[in-house]
Amino acid sequence: MKETLWSGRTVEKPNEEAFAFQASIRIDKRLVQDDIRGTRVHTAMLAQQGIIPKDIAVVLDTELLRIAEELTNGELAIDERAEDVHSFVETELTRRLGDAGRMVHAGRSRNDQVALDFRLYLKRRTDELCGEIKALMSILLDKAEEYVDALMPGYTHLQRAQPITLGFHLTAWVCALERDLSRFRDAVSRMDECPLGSGALAGSGLPLDREKIAANLGFRAPSLNAMDSVADRDFAVELATDAAICQIHLSRFCEDVILWASVEFGFLCLSEKWITGSSIMPQKKNPDFAELIRGKTGRATGNLVALLTMLKGIPYAYDKDLQEDKEALFDSFDTVSVCLRMFRGMIADSSFNRERMETACIGGFSEATDAADYLVRKGLPFRKAHEVSALIVRDCIDAGQSCIGERTLEELRERSLLFEEDVFSALTPRACVSARKTLGGVASAEVRRQIAVLRERI
Ligand code: ARG
């Protein structure tokens, strides 16, 4: 059993299992570089304020830098018997420098220290995650451009609804990702306050320069209230929410991919790199990657619920419950970032079957709205036009026809005399798409404009 630096007034020690139960090193060791960074800035400030001697601060800084390097190049390993990452760094410093190492914790508590380390880490990781989102957006926009004219049925209620293009569908996905991006950026701007110098909960009696610490650690400002600084985990909840929403988006995209890759749809051909076979059925090509991304959504939403539940009953200051925050959020970040990469690779390597998609536009009467619109353009009130179009769809079905265009002009005119020869060219899937030029619509020029706007926003 490891004796902590701050065993304090206790004489008896927990047994090994109990010590391990309350320790967090296994999880928070990934904060080590952030902890060292914070400690270096804190130490420099202590010297500047005359709280520790300047020459000792220099020695401390050199050693902290050395520890950071040794950890990076593998010369030094994290001691997993330490209680947490903060005690590991301080113990290592003290082991090397003796009393000098014992000076670094002046004016600081692990409560503000962990609040700082966690924020520093999350700012970094969020930046990386935003990079992953942007990379995916960019691949999707390339594909959207490539398939901007590729006709496919658009579905509502998973029933063929109106003809669209694949470029339009992919652009819709990118809109969702663009909001994810802005949510992450937004959360980071709100958490951009430095908690260090808050101490255990009430600030410090030592003359700390919190403005300096905040500036040197790249924060907008020091946090306003010391107690709130150690109690707050809103930033973790916000980021877990953003991660869950992003993962749910991926999950829904994957559901599209899984449907499209089925023999029934046949719209999408996944590259062999992104499918797996079956151990028994020789013919199988399973979209396992897409299914797994969809399946991992349970983690992202579970982590969010875990965080909210953990916070619910905690008196407003630091309590050890808060230590549970990191495992949940780390898992959310790890999950979303690997899923973003997998999804990107899967889409980049796959190809779409234009012919299948276009053929699928025929047969579901997805031109029925356009037949109604045609009559509206000729002056018929929409509700009447809707009824005429519905009757014509029924006529087609009775006659075994697969689209309105298969009827003769005479047959159409039995339902409305407003029909003329030009109706046939107005009802092809291509014409239905081209007609929808409204802002946000599916017409190719409009989708190209949407793509340009999204590229601008990346
Ligand atoms: N390992 C702790 C955590 O992650 C650090 C803060 C401990 N503070 C304390 N008063 N026990 O929350």
Residues whose N, C-alpha, C, O or C-beta is under 5 A from the ligand:
A	BS01	LIG	S24 D84 R110 N111 V114 L322 Q323
